[in-house]
Amino acid sequence: MLEGADVKGVITRTDLLEAMHDDLGRTKSFEGVVKGEDTPQGKVRNISELMKEILDARTRRVLATAGQVAEESGYRAYLVGGLVRDLVLRRRNLDVDLVVEGDAIEFSRTLSRRLKARVRPHRKFKTAVVILKDGFKLDVASARTEYYEAPGAHPMIERGSIKLDLYRRDFSINALAIRLNPDSFGQVVDYFGGLRDLKDHTVRVLHNLSFVDDPTRIVRAVRFEQKFQFRIGKHTEYLLKGAVKRGYLKRAQGPRLLNEILVILRSEKPIRGFDRLHELGILASLHPGMAFDSRTRKVFEQVERIHSWFQLLFLDEEPDVGEIFFNAIMLLRSAEVRNEILGLFHLSEPRQRSITARWDTISATMKELAYADEQPLSRIARLLDEVQTEDLLLIMSLTKRESTVKAVSLYLSRLRFIRRELDGKGLRQMGYPPGPIFRKVLQATQDARVDGVVNSLAEEKRWVRENFPLEKGQGKGKKGGGK
Ligand code: ATP
């Protein structure tokens, strides 16, 4: 009974929120932000000591210079985004994002002159990237004012303000800024209770329409909750569930949504993240086929095991596990369902084609590998040479055949590193006239080496002479002399 009333409440409230969305709701709270209502800053906290402790000398120097340049230009500059949040959490983060109340491009030009750096402006977005000589980058944006520039609305202020810029952000923990101008360097700007939420381990939206404004935030809420082991706030969870129930996720910008899902899949604990997405009904609301059922969960566990095994090989290769998990979900679905799911992400034609081509390659490779036991190693190597590492690890995770696991693991740990020593130059020296036959002979030599038929350059040469005998008259006088 109570539950029924609750559900009804959700719908009514969300209906109301939606109705308010384009007029009253946003305008009112937005005006509140402009006037500074209900957003007392309280005690000013200065974290310059923490910055000294956590940030490296170069970043500190760049930030101080940015503050000086802003001061000289009559602007105010702020450090914003994930780095501020992570500073307070004492976590390392290398993404330096600045916001200036002023012209970001002009500011970036002056800053880059001062830092002897390059600048890459993006006029359309009024942003710039400053690139230091050692490759270190920082992003600079002008404080946003977009709410004012909506059709018909008169701009109330000329310049964007940091407060508006922060108000557009997703969660209070991401809506903190640090002042960089020399008079206030290190002061935290906290209009929305971000510091308190960091302390309480809470992910909280800034206003009731946040998930309506941008449904990708539904997945982002879970991403941050899981990343920091926080909890989505009670009211925020209520709003999130309302938005999920109403299918807002389908309105999200597809590629960004996929990206957020991949970020969770690349995180430290993707299974926990997906359990939570599942629990909140997020996956099923995207597509019933996305539901995190026990079969998919088991394959995820297998992917984790296989990935750990791969890491133990200590190769200089870091496969994208997010892709492995994502394709695992897809390959457990019928072709029809997975194409429907892929369609939800509105990817570009070429990207869609490359994803489906990969699925086809994986399926075809698994079929071929069913006969791995009866095939020479060279054939397995040739087959797997065409498949990328992520997909090989996925095949190992998906297959039920011991022989397939054995073949792929042998390839990954040994076969793919085997290289013949004989080359075209060597063949010429042996007296073989250059021509299309070279490719064939060299490939055959490679196969012989993989199969263990030959194990040195001398053996390779002997083997080639036996298997590709020179015709009479060929090779004379060329031995050791050809180029
Ligand atoms: P991480 O360190 O995990 O990448 P991050 O906070 O840097 O976290 P990004 O996705 O790079 O995450 O976003 C950078 C900043 O941009 C965020 O801190 C947030 O303030 C803002 N932001 C990003 N996406 C959104 C969004 N969908 N809605 C509102 N603000 C966003």
Boltz pocket constraint, residues with backbone or C-beta under 6 A from the ligand:
constraints:
  - pocket:
      binder: B
      contacts: [[A, 81], [A, 82], [A, 83], [A, 93], [A, 95], [A, 168], [A, 169], [A, 170], [A, 171], [A, 174], [A, 175], [A, 214], [A, 216], [A, 217], [A, 220]]
      max_distance: 6.0
